[in-house]
Amino acid sequence: MHALRNILKPTPIARLQMPGIELYAKLEYFNPVGSLKDRTAYWIMRRAAERGDLRSDSTIIESSSGNFASAVATLSQLAGLEFIPVIDPNIAGIYESFLRRACRRVVKVEERDDTGGFLKTRLKRVAELCREIPNSYWTDQYGNEDGMRAHYELTGGEIVEAMEELTHVFIGVSTAGTISGLSRRLKERWPAIKIIAVDAVGSVIFGGQPRKRHIPGIGASVAPALLQHAIIDDVVMVREKETAEACQELLERHGVFAGGSSGTCYAAIKKYSERMQAHRSAKALFLCADRGTAYLDTLYDRKWVERLE
Ligand SMILES: Cc1ncc(COP(=O)(O)O)c(C=O)c1O
């Protein structure tokens, strides 16, 4: 296989003004395809190539409706590989357009599963494609431990290099790859750091009641396997309306135009700020995992937000 080109550079860390806390945002939307999933895709594909699981005649298959698929599509093009994303009708228009221009074949499932969603149908289609297509390789972002190692090595490596000290870090959870890798790296460097997992009300990751959610990139309807590797001190749950208000505040007060999981973390920091201020000199960091563009018709649309609980 042609060498998989590393297109990743360290992302900037911005200082945001917040009373009583030194607050930092690591701007992951500066990654080349636009999100922290560029790191996950790069590390999974690179390690698979090194092991010989991914070869020049491989076809990558993955079920994803957003950032991860966009990253895999771009890296596949660079490496001259075929990639077939399996998507569903809930995909945001700009992601579908992006994938259709980057991939020769896009498979869109239309049938709902027994939960009323599309995830099980998508995964079934992935399994069928893997059986039908010779030399297929499933990146398996929900179960692949290289997804977590990406954040131990890359995101975590950059944070420990750039920061003198941190007392708190707030991390949004979906596949749990980010929190598993980062929590391990940051605890190694600063054993007393508090790792605060951030999740959406309606997600079941931390045992809550399932409820229909509208914001991609945060939460899950099943507990992800990678979570067992995470070291977590506390969990903050955020309602979707709070996420939307926090995204708008990030833009209007700090000039940061970020996506749903970033707003969810910022909302969690505000909820947690009293507890942090009790700490002599709190230094907190969160990730702005992607940009706000894909959320203009939702989180940034006041009419859409009014309908949320
Ligand atoms: C925008 C965004 N933020 C955060 C996450 C959560 O990261 P992880 O899947 O590593 O838990 C995702 C995952 O898809 C995401 O797309």
The ligand as a Gaussian input file, in Angstrom:
#p B3LYP/6-31G(d) Opt

LIG

0 1
 C      -18.022000      16.209000      16.980000
 C      -17.689000      15.066000      17.882000
 N      -17.325000      15.322000      19.146000
 C      -17.060000      14.336000      20.015000
 C      -17.142000      13.014000      19.642000
 C      -16.926000      11.964000      20.688000
 O      -15.753000      11.295000      20.563000
 P      -15.638000       9.723000      20.852000
 O      -16.417000       9.038000      19.767000
 O      -14.193000       9.467000      20.785000
 O      -16.216000       9.449000      22.207000
 C      -17.496000      12.716000      18.338000
 C      -17.629000      11.346000      17.899000
 O      -18.176000      11.016000      16.883000
 C      -17.774000      13.778000      17.424000
 O      -18.132000      13.526000      16.138000

